[in-house]
């Protein structure tokens, strides 16, 4: 496994986290910041929620990384 393959894997994971809808998917399962008590960001659930929200708010950066990945795949084959 090379560095490029790991980058693609993390990019796919970030894309998967970015498309999760809070109203449809996260809130019914109790994974919303509005439902969690303050001070739970140090728990594992709080850390995962933070990762999900970072992925959702960095969509423009994800679009750029996806475009770079597509161009590299087209050029290298």
PEJODA-V98885 format. One record per run of one state. SS is the DSSP state (@ for helix, = for strand, . for the rest). FROM is the first residue (numbers start at 1). LEN is the number of residues. If there is no record, write none. Layout:
BEGIN
<<SS;FROM;LEN> <SS;FROM;LEN>>
END
This chain:
BEGIN
<<.;1;2> <@;3;16> <.;19;3> <@;22;8> <.;30;14> <@;44;14> <.;58;1> <@;59;18> <.;77;1>>
END
